[in-house]
Amino acid sequence: MSRKIRMGMVGGGDGAFIGAIHRMAAALDGEIELVAGCFSSNPERGRTSGEKLGLAADRIYPSYQQMIIEESVLSPEKRMEFVVVVTPNDLHLPVSIAALEGGFHVLSDKPAAGTLEEVIELQREVFRSGKIYGLTHTYAAYPMVLQAREMLNRGDLGPVRRVTVAYPQGWLALSGDSAGSKQASWRTDPARSGESGCFADIGTHAHHLVEYVTGQRITDVCADLGSIVEARALDDDGAALFKLENGARGTLTASQVCGGEGNNLNISVYCEQGSLFWEQESPNELQVKRRGQPIDIYRAGADCDYLEDKVRSRCRTPQGHPEGYIEAFANIYRDFAQSVRCRWDGQSTEQDSCVGDIQAGVRGMAFVRGALESSRKGSSWVSLTPYWE
């Protein structure tokens, strides 16, 4: 490693859970340093947040627009090199476009924007700018998810026939849950969240996990979305049937009103000769079931020779020392940093990365749009390919 890559952050100030997660993940492998930020739409709160993080006063900005303008005129040896966007959904598009136009790479929380039309607009700007753009679909970055992907892509269990993915949460199960939380209040507000609530927030994670693990795109959807909690303006619960490119079928459920659940994302992939099962709350294990054989449990660990080399490279500790959410997030930052370093050296940035790209962002919001359209039409089938082809 030659030197650290310089990062600027938009959002993520005091009271923002995800901002701290991003900073820990970015720092974990020692490849990235935070040098600038606009941490809040409230300039005073943003200044206080930046001071607590030890940033120089002249690198703490009252607006993201000012940050991009002032950073762009600094010397190449000092200015930030990429912007990480950790704001509510309504700011993902304007911040990302401003950063790309200012000459900076972008790493953004998902969804890429609030609506399908906005993501398509962003895609145009990504292609025009030539800059690197990434999405933080964290669950694709767990080592055992990559192990599952490699086994399926190699055909170890035969062709994929059926996929079931579920993402139940319970933190918005009651009507009062939206009022006492900054994170909940914007997620249930159409002006800030976008055209969907639950399906845009966590349904896109489930969608991306299916496509990443199977290597197949979801082409068609038949969905039923709704609001369980009275007077909630956006969907907080939903279920969908879907079809994959190879003809396989699946089910996807996403809900934030399942009382008692934490963050129980899980996926099963059923093939001709066996199946795989992984769940986020036990992320260091992958169950492999083959016909007529005992269940195999693959465990994460940098010393596990039975894992793929690229899987072991995403493990930082030996078997039996659990790794989790922050380490998975750090894998995203490490892969993104590798893409930036390749760009420095004039090398191709095409690599086997766990970072979602802008095309994944378009397909994610196409899935949301298709699910909404299907639900409005009485759960009829909707083709997604016209949205992203």
C-alpha positions in Angstrom: 0.0 0.0 0.0 1.5 3.3 -1.1 -0.6 5.8 0.9 -4.1 6.1 2.4 -7.0 7.2 0.2 -8.6 10.5 1.3 -12.4 10.4 2.0 -15.0 13.1 2.5 -18.3 12.3 4.2 -21.8 13.8 3.7 -24.1 13.0 6.6 -23.3 10.7 9.5 -23.0 13.3 12.3 -24.1 13.0 15.9 -27.2 10.8 16.3 -26.7 9.0 13.0 -26.1 5.3 13.5 -24.8 4.5 10.1 -22.2 7.2 9.9 -20.2 5.7 12.8 -20.4 2.3 11.1 -19.0 3.7 7.9 -16.1 5.4 9.7 -15.1 2.3 11.6 -15.3 0.2 8.5 -13.3 2.6 6.4 -10.6 2.7 9.0 -10.4 -1.0 9.8 -7.8 -2.0 7.2 -5.8 1.3 7.3 -6.3 2.1 3.7 -8.6 5.1 4.0 -8.6 8.3 6.0 -11.4 10.8 6.7 -10.1 14.3 5.8 -13.3 16.3 5.2 -17.0 16.3 5.8 -20.4 17.9 5.9 -22.0 15.9 8.7 -25.4 17.6 9.1 -27.8 19.9 7.4 -27.5 21.9 10.6 -24.1 23.7 10.3 -23.5 24.0 14.0 -24.3 20.3 14.6 -22.1 19.4 11.7 -19.2 21.5 13.0 -19.5 19.9 16.4 -19.5 16.4 14.8 -16.4 17.2 12.8 -14.5 18.6 15.8 -15.3 15.4 17.7 -13.7 13.4 14.9 -10.6 15.5 15.0 -10.9 17.2 11.6 -9.3 20.5 10.9 -11.8 23.4 11.2 -11.3 24.4 7.5 -12.2 20.9 6.4 -15.6 20.9 8.2 -18.2 22.3 5.8 -21.7 23.8 6.4 -23.0 22.3 3.1 -22.1 19.5 0.8 -22.0 22.0 -2.1 -19.4 24.1 -0.3 -17.4 21.0 0.5 -17.2 19.9 -3.1 -16.3 23.4 -4.4 -13.6 24.0 -1.8 -12.1 20.5 -1.9 -11.9 20.6 -5.7 -9.5 23.6 -5.7 -7.1 22.1 -3.1 -3.9 20.6 -4.4 -4.1 17.0 -5.6 -2.0 16.0 -2.7 -4.5 17.3 -0.1 -8.0 17.2 -1.5 -10.4 14.3 -0.8 -10.5 11.7 -3.5 -14.0 10.2 -3.0 -17.2 11.1 -1.2 -19.2 8.7 0.9 -22.9 9.5 1.0 -24.6 8.5 4.3 -27.7 10.7 4.2 -31.5 10.0 4.0 -32.6 8.9 0.5 -33.7 12.3 -0.7 -30.1 13.5 -0.8 -28.4 10.5 -2.4 -29.0 11.8 -5.9 -28.0 15.5 -5.5 -25.0 14.8 -3.4 -23.8 12.0 -5.8 -24.2 14.1 -8.9 -22.5 17.1 -7.4 -19.6 15.0 -6.3 -19.2 13.3 -9.7 -19.4 16.7 -11.5 -16.8 18.0 -9.1 -14.4 15.2 -10.1 -14.7 12.8 -7.2 -15.5 9.1 -7.0 -18.7 8.2 -5.0 -19.6 5.5 -2.5 -23.2 5.7 -1.5 -25.6 4.0 0.9 -28.5 2.3 -0.9 -30.9 2.8 -2.6 -28.9 4.9 -5.1 -31.8 7.4 -5.2 -35.4 7.8 -4.2 -37.1 6.8 -7.5 -36.3 4.8 -10.6 -36.1 8.0 -12.7 -33.6 9.5 -10.4 -31.3 6.4 -10.5 -31.4 6.4 -14.3 -30.4 10.1 -14.2 -27.6 9.2 -11.8 -26.5 6.4 -14.1 -26.1 8.8 -17.0 -23.9 11.1 -14.8 -21.8 8.2 -13.7 -21.1 7.1 -17.3 -20.5 10.7 -18.4 -18.1 11.5 -15.5 -16.0 8.3 -15.9 -15.7 8.2 -12.1 -16.0 5.2 -9.9 -19.4 4.7 -8.3 -20.3 2.2 -5.6 -23.3 1.1 -3.5 -22.9 -0.3 0.0 -25.0 -3.5 -0.2 -23.3 -4.8 3.0 -24.6 -8.3 3.0 -22.9 -9.2 -0.2 -19.6 -8.5 1.6 -19.8 -11.3 4.1 -17.2 -14.1 3.4 -19.7 -16.9 3.5 -22.0 -15.2 1.0 -19.1 -15.1 -1.4 -18.4 -18.8 -0.7 -22.1 -19.5 -1.6 -21.7 -17.4 -4.8 -18.6 -19.3 -5.9 -20.1 -22.7 -5.3 -23.2 -21.9 -7.2 -21.4 -20.2 -10.1 -19.1 -23.3 -10.4 -22.2 -25.5 -10.5 -21.3 -27.6 -7.4 -25.0 -28.2 -6.7 -26.3 -28.1 -10.2 -28.6 -25.5 -11.8 -30.5 -23.1 -9.5 -34.2 -24.0 -9.3 -35.7 -22.0 -6.5 -34.7 -19.2 -4.2 -36.3 -18.0 -1.0 -35.1 -14.8 0.7 -36.7 -13.1 3.7 -35.8 -9.9 5.5 -38.0 -9.5 8.6 -37.4 -6.6 11.1 -39.6 -5.5 14.0 -38.4 -2.0 14.8 -41.4 -0.2 13.1 -44.0 -2.6 14.4 -46.0 0.0 16.4 -47.4 3.4 15.3 -45.3 5.2 17.9 -42.0 3.8 16.6 -41.9 6.4 13.8 -42.0 9.3 16.1 -39.1 8.7 18.5 -36.4 7.9 16.1 -34.6 10.1 13.6 -33.9 7.1 11.4 -37.5 6.0 11.5 -39.0 9.4 10.9 -37.4 10.0 7.5 -37.9 6.4 6.4 -41.7 6.7 6.7 -41.8 10.1 5.1 -42.5 10.0 1.3 -40.7 13.3 0.8 -37.5 11.9 2.2 -37.7 8.2 1.6 -38.9 8.2 -2.0 -41.6 6.1 -3.7 -41.3 3.2 -1.3 -40.6 2.5 2.4 -39.8 -1.0 3.4 -39.1 -2.4 -0.1 -36.7 0.5 -0.9 -35.0 0.3 2.5 -34.5 -3.5 3.0 -36.2 -5.1 0.0 -33.4 -3.8 -2.2 -30.9 -5.6 0.1 -32.8 -8.9 -0.4 -33.1 -8.3 -4.1 -29.3 -7.6 -4.4 -28.5 -10.6 -2.3 -30.4 -12.9 -4.7 -28.7 -11.5 -7.8 -25.3 -11.5 -6.2 -25.4 -15.1 -4.8 -27.0 -16.7 -7.8 -25.4 -14.7 -10.6 -28.9 -14.3 -12.1 -31.0 -11.2 -12.6 -34.5 -11.0 -11.4 -36.6 -10.5 -14.6 -40.2 -10.5 -13.4 -42.1 -9.8 -10.2 -45.6 -10.4 -8.8 -46.0 -8.5 -5.5 -48.3 -7.4 -2.7 -47.1 -4.4 -0.8 -48.9 -2.5 1.9 -48.9 -0.5 5.2 -49.8 -2.6 8.2 -49.5 0.2 10.7 -52.5 2.5 10.3 -51.9 5.9 8.6 -48.4 5.0 7.6 -47.9 6.6 4.1 -45.4 4.1 2.7 -45.2 0.3 2.6 -43.9 -1.3 5.8 -44.5 -4.9 4.7 -44.5 -6.8 1.4 -44.1 -10.1 -0.4 -43.2 -11.0 -4.0 -42.9 -13.9 -6.3 -40.1 -13.5 -8.8 -38.5 -15.2 -11.8 -34.8 -15.4 -12.6 -33.1 -15.3 -16.0 -32.5 -19.1 -16.1 -36.2 -19.8 -15.5 -35.8 -20.4 -11.7 -38.5 -19.0 -9.4 -38.4 -17.5 -6.0 -40.1 -15.7 -3.2 -39.0 -12.5 -1.5 -40.5 -11.1 1.7 -39.5 -7.9 3.4 -41.2 -6.4 6.5 -40.4 -3.9 9.3 -43.5 -4.8 11.4 -42.5 -8.3 12.5 -42.6 -7.8 16.3 -39.6 -9.3 18.1 -37.4 -9.6 15.0 -34.0 -7.9 14.8 -32.3 -8.0 11.4 -33.1 -11.6 10.3 -32.1 -11.5 6.6 -31.8 -15.0 5.3 -31.6 -16.8 2.0 -32.0 -20.4 0.7 -31.0 -21.4 -2.8 -32.3 -24.8 -4.0 -30.5 -26.6 -6.8 -30.8 -29.9 -8.6 -28.3 -31.7 -6.4 -28.6 -29.7 -3.1 -29.1 -26.4 -1.5 -27.4 -23.6 0.5 -28.7 -21.6 3.5 -27.2 -18.4 5.0 -28.6 -16.0 7.6 -27.2 -12.6 8.5 -27.6 -13.1 12.3 -25.3 -16.1 12.1 -23.1 -14.8 9.3 -20.0 -17.0 9.9 -21.8 -20.2 8.9 -23.0 -21.5 5.5 -25.2 -24.6 5.5 -24.7 -26.9 2.4 -27.2 -29.7 2.0 -26.6 -32.4 -0.6 -29.0 -35.2 -1.5 -28.5 -38.3 0.6 -25.6 -36.8 2.6 -25.3 -35.1 6.0 -25.5 -31.3 6.3 -22.2 -29.6 5.8 -21.5 -26.4 7.8 -18.8 -24.2 6.3 -17.4 -21.7 8.8 -15.6 -18.5 8.1 -11.9 -18.2 8.9 -8.7 -17.0 7.4 -7.1 -20.4 8.1 -9.9 -22.5 6.6 -8.2 -24.2 3.6 -11.5 -25.6 2.3 -12.8 -22.1 1.5 -12.0 -20.3 -1.7 -8.9 -18.2 -1.7 -10.9 -15.1 -2.3 -13.2 -16.0 0.5 -10.3 -16.4 3.0 -9.0 -13.0 1.9 -12.2 -11.4 3.3 -11.6 -13.0 6.7 -9.4 -11.2 9.1 -9.3 -13.8 12.0 -8.9 -17.6 12.3 -11.9 -19.9 12.5 -13.8 -19.6 15.8 -13.2 -15.8 16.1 -16.5 -14.3 14.9 -16.5 -11.5 12.5 -19.6 -9.5 11.6 -21.3 -6.4 10.3 -18.4 -3.9 10.6 -16.0 -6.3 9.0 -18.4 -6.9 6.1 -18.7 -3.2 5.7 -14.9 -3.0 5.7 -14.7 -5.4 2.9 -16.7 -3.0 0.8 -14.3 -0.2 1.6 -11.3 -2.4 0.9 -12.7 -3.4 -2.5 -13.6 0.2 -3.3 -10.1 1.4 -2.3 -8.6 -1.3 -4.6 -10.7 0.2 -7.5 -9.3 3.7 -6.7 -5.8 2.4 -6.6 -6.2 0.6 -9.9 -7.4 3.9 -11.3 -4.2 5.6 -10.0 -2.1 3.0 -11.9 -4.1 3.2 -15.1 -5.3 -0.4 -14.6 -8.8 -1.7 -15.2 -11.1 -1.3 -12.2 -13.1 -4.4 -13.3 -12.6 -6.9 -10.5 -14.5 -9.4 -8.4 -15.8 -6.8 -6.1 -18.5 -6.9 -3.4 -19.3 -3.3 -4.1 -22.6 -2.7 -5.9 -22.3 -0.7 -9.1 -24.7 1.8 -10.7 -26.3 -1.0 -12.8 -27.1 -2.8 -9.6 -28.6 0.4 -8.3 -30.9 0.7 -11.4 -32.0 -2.9 -11.1 -32.7 -2.5 -7.4 -35.0 0.5 -8.0 -36.6 -1.3 -11.1 -37.5 -4.1 -8.7 -39.1 -1.6 -6.3 -41.0 0.1 -9.1 -42.1 -3.2 -10.6 -43.3 -4.4 -7.1 -45.3 -1.2 -6.6 -46.8 -1.5 -10.0 -47.7 -5.1 -9.5 -49.3 -4.5 -6.2 -51.4 -1.6 -7.6 -52.6 -3.9 -10.4 -53.8 -6.6 -8.0 -50.6 -8.6 -7.9 -50.2 -9.2 -11.6 -46.9 -10.1 -13.1 -44.6 -7.2 -14.2 -41.5 -7.5 -16.4 -38.5 -5.6 -15.0 -36.3 -5.9 -18.1 -37.8 -2.8 -19.9 -36.6 -0.7 -16.9 -32.9 -1.6 -17.1 -32.3 -3.0 -20.6 
